[in-house]
């Protein structure tokens, strides 16, 4: 499974860095896996497949945004090397 698939769409032009991070950094791999899980959970709630309160959905979206910010920081750090 390519853990960077969704991230490649969210960070166009960063495929090489995303692949390198995924291969070399276990923390990044964990973030990529969490991104996939959060995105799926949010999609299921928004489509009505999984029940959740608005508060829960809001919390998940906040976690997702923070995760993406962390990924962006990792990309920027790698570019600065």
Secondary structure, DSSP 8 states (H G I E B T S, - for coil): --TTHHHHHHSTT-HHHHHHHHHH-HHHHHHHHHHHHHHHHHHHHHTTSS---HHHHHHHHHHHHHHHHHHHHHHHHHHH-
